Amino acid sequence: MEVTKQLGLRFLWVDRYCIPQHDELQKNRQIKNMHRIYQQAHFTIVAAAGKGPDHGLPGVSSPRALTPHVLVDNRLFVANAGDPRPEANADIHTSPWNSRAWTYQEKVFSRRVLYFTETEVVFHCKSDFHGVDNPTRNYLHAGVRPLIGRIERPGPVTPKMLLLRSAFDELTREFNRRQITREADRVNAIAGVLSDMESRGRIHGHVTGVLIFREYPNTLDGVLGLGWMATETEDLDSGFLTGLCWTMQQCTGRRNEFPSWSWVGWDGLYHRNAEIRTDLILLEFELELDASKVAMLQERNAWSDHIDEVPDSPDTYLVQSEQLGLIQGSGVMEESMCRFIRVEAAVVHFSCKMDADNEWRLASLMGIALHEETVIPVQFLKQEDCQLPVTSTFEDLRGLVFFDINWKSIFVIVLRDCGTFHERMGSWTAHTSILFPSEVDDGIMSRMTVREDKDSEESLAFIYPIEQFIRDSYTYVRLG
């Protein structure tokens, strides 16, 4: 408050006091709008010192060591504090503020930041850093632009969908490494980022952190040779299924507070989404809604007679994507409410084994052993799944099959049977021909590459009995 007054400003926002903690509806509404709070503030005050809120601001509510200086003939000489690069400023970089998940959105959205460290005050804007106490420490180093802003300038070669995914990869990589007291709050801690993406028209929204993309790839750019272009869609199923096909690197464990089908349910680095066809898959969401919430949804015209209650499961309903959007928009429930989804898609049975380099690879598919030279890596998310104490093989695994936009490859989500539901435990990618060993020539190259006469969507669909495969392997899966 003292800093605010001395700067001649009248209003101060403090999250813990300005967000009502006992009104869930109001709290959820405020959490989703935190990006606007930071974007519209004059500046954000960061206590980059101490280990908690009681430490105060050095130089304001507690003493701070001054930079060595001397006054000679009314001239102030100040010692240089060292390397001025922001990454070299250990006080900020190693502060608890820079490691907390809840403070990440301050870093992303704030236009200006005042860092109070034990040794100095640093002013950070989009153009550079400045040492407030020491005029010689004008860092003249470009500030970190809000990452969300990087998706604003799509071009003919780099579609905005690709820029969005690149920015989201970078955002979540830092966010996922940050610490949070209650893991169940992790989606709320990034809600402002997701709301900003939605308000900019980049996504339709999200379900437990999984993006509902507004765009999906198509093949209209075959003449230009750009690989693919993005087409906007209002089909929420397509947007969510694209968001569901994420991959992850350096995963160290599971967050059981969230479902396995969401990247938030894993402690690792969100990497990218596979480009898939979504017209061959059916999708439903399971929601737990007690009578009071159903009544509130009905009052807000966010309920439909087409919502079905699950037999033998009181207060559990199956909801389509469009209806889910209305329920989320009603404010009755938050986006992290969904624990289970139901998917109908092609499912394959396979086994995998560990090779000489201690890497998992596909061993057999649909009962047929793979050629020894056919190497298809299998990425398991959980470290325990990669270290078997007795055997170096996995038998009878199942996988959800997603075809890419040109039918050329498949993205397979590895499933673990948990009784009443399946848990996501990894993924692998291969050429479509792996599904049809009897349809291709003998030899490894013809299995794993597309010959010139098989290079179009039409010829691939003609050569490989894809439709028959989908009909024969179509299966219902409950993911949790």
N, C-alpha and C positions, 0 to 999 in steps of 0.2 A: 504493500500500500504506500509505503514511503517513497519508493521509486516512482510510482505512478503520479503521486502528488508533485514530486520535484520536477517531473517532466511536463507538468501542466495539463495532465489528462484527468478525466473525471471518472472513468469506469475501468474496473479491473475484473477479469473473469478468472475464477479459480475453479477447476473442474469439480473437486470434492465438495465444494459448497454451492456451486451454481447448478449442478445437476441433481435433481431430487432423487435421493437414494431409496425412498420408500414408496414411490409411485412408479411401478414398472412400465406402464404405458408412456408416461412422460419421460422416464429415464431412457427407454429405447429410442424415443423420438429425438432426444437430445444427442444421444450417442451417434446416431446415423447422420447428424448434421455437424459433427465436430470439424469437418473439413472447412465449412463455411466460417466457423468461429475463428480458426487460425488464418484463413485467407483474408478475412476482413479486419483483423486486428491491426493496430498501428505497429505493434511488434510483440514478440513473445519473450517473456522473461524466463531464463533457464538458470536454475541453481545447479551449476556444474561443480559443486563442492559438497562435501559431507555425504552421509549415507541415508539421510532421511529428511522429512519436511521440517524437523525441529532444528536443523543446523543453521537455517537462516541464510541471508545473502552476505558474503564477506564484503566488508567495506560499508555496509548499510546497517545490518543488525548485529554484526560481529566484526571484530578487528580483522584487517587484512594487511599482510606484509607488502609494503610499497616497493616498487622497483628502485634500485639504487639511483640517487639523483643528487645534484648539487646546484645551488643557486650562486652564480658569479656575476656581479655587476648587472643585476636584474635579468640575467639570462639563465634559463633553466637547461641544465645538461642531464639527460636521462640515459642510463645504461641500456644497451640493446639486450633484449630478453632472450635472444637466441634465434633459432631457425623459425621464420615466420610462416612456413607452410602450415595449412590447417591440420594435415595429418601428423605433423610434428608436435602439435599442441596436445601433449599427453593429458593435461588437466581436463580438456573437453572430451577427447577420444576415449579415455579410460574411466570417465565418470559414470556413476550408477544411472544417471539420466540417459546416457547413450546406450545402455544395455537393457532398458525396460521396454516391453512391448507397448505399454500404454502411451509412452512418450514418442513413439515412432512417427505418428501423424503430425506432431509438432514440427519435426524435422522436415517432413515432406511438404507441408502446406504453408508454413509461416513465411510471410514476405520478408520480415526482418526479425532478427533474434539478438537479444542481449544476453551474453553468457557471463555469469558471475563465477569466477574461479577463485582459488585461494591466493592467486598472485596478481590477477588483473581482471579487467572487464573488456570483453571482446564484442564488437558490433559486427554482425554478419547480415549482409543483404545479398540480392541475386547477382550483384556485380563483383563484390570483393569482401574481404575481412578488414576490420580496422581495430587497432589497439586504442581503447578509449583513454586510458591513463597515459599512454606513451605514444605521442604523435608520430614517432619514428617507426612505429610498427603498423604502418599502413601496408597491408600485406600485398595489395595489388594482385590478388589471386582470385580468379573467377569463383564465385560462390557456387554451391551445389544447387542447381535449379530443381524445383519440384519435379520428381520423376513423372508424375501424371501429365505434366505439360508436354512431355516428349511425344505423346501420341496425337498431338494437334495438327501435325503437318504431313499428312500422307501424300505420296506422289505416285506417278504411274508405275514405277518400278518397285516401290515399297508400299503396299496397301496399308491402310490404317489398321486392319486386323492384325497384320504382322507386327506393326509398331506397338499396338496394344499388348500383344503377347510378350514382346520383348521387354516392354516397360513393366508388365506384371511379374515376369520372371525376376527382374532386378529388384522390384519392390519386395516380393515375398522372400527372396533369398536373405535379405537383411532382417526382415520382420520375423521370420521363422527361427532365427538364431537368438532372438531377444528373450529375456526372462519375464515371467508373469507369475504372480502369486497364485492365482486360481486359473488353471489351464482352461476351465470351462468358459472363461471370459475372453479367450483368444480371438474369436470371431468379432466380438464387440470392439476389441482394441484396434481392429482394422476396418471397422464399419464405415468410417469416414472415407477411406480410400475407395471402397466398393460403391458407396453412394455417389462419390464424385464421378466415377466411371459411368455410373448409370445416368446421372444428370447431364453428362456430356454426350449421351447417346451411343456409348461404346458397348454397353451390355444392357440386357433387359433387367438384370438384377443378379441375385445369387441364391443358392440354397446351401446353407452350412459352408459357405466359402467357395463352393464350386460355381464358377462364372456361368451365366446363361448368355452366351455370345449372341450378338445381333447379326453376325456375319458368318458365313461358312464358305469354304473354297469351292470353286467350280472349274471347268476346263475351257472356258470361253476364250482364253488367251493362247490357244495352241498355235495360232498363226504368228503371234509375237514372240513365242518361246519364253515367256516369263515364268512358266511353271504352273501357276494358278492365279486366279484373281478372286476377290471376295465378292459375294452377293449377299445383300442384306435380307434378312428373313424375319418375319413376325412369328415363326413357328418356335414356340418356347421349348418343345421337345428337342428339336434339332440343336438349339443353342445350348441346352443343358447337357445333352449327350456329347457334344463337342468338348464342353468343359470337363466332362467326366473322364475323358481319355488323357489325363495328365501323366507325366512321368516325373521321377524324383531321383536326385543324386545324393550321395553321402548320407543316406538315411540311418539314423542311430536308434530309432525306437518308435513305439506306438503311443499315441495319446488316446486313451480309452474314453475320454470325455466326449469324443467326436466319432462319427462313423468312419469305417475304414475306406469308404469310397470317396471321402473328401481329403484333399491334400492337407487340411488342417489337422486331420487325425494322425499325422505322421511328423516326426521330428527330423526334418531333412531339408534339402534345397529343391524347391519347386523348379522344374526344368522347362518343360514345354508340353503342348498338347498335340496329339496325333491328328492328322487331317483325315476325317472319316466320312463315310456315307451314313446318313441318319434315317433314311426312308425305309429301312428294313427292320426297325426296332420299335417295340411298344414300351411305354413307360408310365408308371404310376408312382405316386408318393404316399407313404403312410404317415398319417398325422394322429396324434393323441389329443382329442378334444373333449373336455368334460362338458356337461350340460350348460354351465354358465358361459363358456366360450362359444358354444354353438349358438346360444341365445344372443350374445353380443354380435356375432357374425351376421345373424339374421337381421338384427336391428340396423346394421350398417350395409345391408344389401350385398353382403359378400358370401352368401350361402346359396347353394343350388340343390334342387331335388335330385340331381344326378350324382351327388356325392353318396357313395355306398359305405355303409358300416360293415366292418369285417366280421363275419360270423364267428361266434365264440370268443370275440375279443371286444369287450365293452369299451366304448369311448375311443375306438380306433377306426379311422375312416381311410378310404382310398380316394385320392384326389388327382385329377388331371392337371397338367402344367398350367393351363389357362386359369383354372379355378384356384390353383395355388397362388398365382399372381394376385388375384383379388384378395385372398386371405392375407397375404403378406402386406398388401397395400392398405388393409383395413386398420392396421396398428394394433390389432388384438394380440398378435403373436410376432416374435422376432424371427429373423431368417435362419437362425440356428436351431429351429424347432424340430426339424425332420431327422429322424434316426434311421429309418429304413426306406429303401426304394425297391420297386418291383420292376424288373426288366424282362422282356421276352425277346430273345435273340438267339442266334446260332451259338451252340455250345459244343466244344470238342473235349475229348478225353486225351490225356497225354502223360508221359513220364519224362523225367529229366535226371541227369547224372552229373557228377562232378568230374571235370577233366584233369589232366596232369598239372595244369596251372591253378588248380583249386577254384575254377570258375564253373558255374552251373551252365549246362547246355541241354537242349532238347535231345531226348533219347529215342522216344517213339511218339507217334501221333496216330490216334484212332486205331491202336493195336498194331501198327506197322512200324518196325524199327527203321530209324533213319540211317542212311549211309554214314560210315564213320567219318568221311570227309565233309559231311554237311554240318556246319557249325552254326547253330542258332542260339545265341546267349539268352539266358533267362535271368531277369533281374528280380531278385527278391527284396522286398522293402525292409523286412525285419532281420536283424543280424542273426537272431537265433535260428531262423529258417535256413541259414547258410552254413550251419555248423552241426551236422548230424553226428551223434556220438558213436553209432553202431554201423550204419550203412552210408554209402555215398550215392544212393539213388532215392528218388521220390517216385512212388508208384501211384497211378490212378488219380492224377490231378485233373481239375476241370478248368476251362477257360472260356470267357465270353469273347466272341469273335466279332470284330468290327472291320469292315472292308474300307480301304482308302477310296478317295473320290474317283480314281481311275480303275479300280478293281485290281491294281497291280500288286498290292501288298495287304497284309492283315495286321491289325493291332489286337493282341490278345491280353485280356485282364485275367490274371491267375487267381483262382478262387480256392478258399479253404472251407470245407464243410463244417459248420459249427452246430449242426442239428437243425434248429428252426430257421437258420439263415446262413448265408455265406459271407465270409470276410475276404476282402481284397488283400492279397499277399504279394503281388508282383505283376510283371508284364513281360511280354516278348513280342518281337516283330519279325515277320518273314515274308517272302514272296508268296503270292497267292497259289502258285503251283504246288506248294508244299501240301496243300489240301487234296491234291489230285495226282498222287504218284503214278497211277495207271494211265493218266492222260498225257504224260510227257515222255520224251525220249529218255533212254537210260543215260546216265552220266550226270555229274554234279552241276556242270555249268547250265545245262538246259533246265535243271530244277530251279536254280536260284537267280537266273537272269531272264529278261524278256527279249526274245528274238525280234527282229524288225517286223516280221509278219504278225507279231502278237502285241504290237505297241499301242493299239488303240483300245478304247473302252469296248467298242462293239466286237472286235475280234477276240479280245480276252473273254468276254461273256459268251461268245460263240464257241470258243475252243474248250473252255472249262465249264462243266455243268454247275455253275454257281447257284442258279435258282433251285435246282434239285438238292444241292447240298444244304441250302438254307431250310428248305421244307423238311428234309430228313433230320436236321439237327436242331430245329427250333425248340427252345426250352424256356420255361419260366424260372427265374432266379430271384430270390429275395436277398438283397444286399444290405448289410448292416455294418 
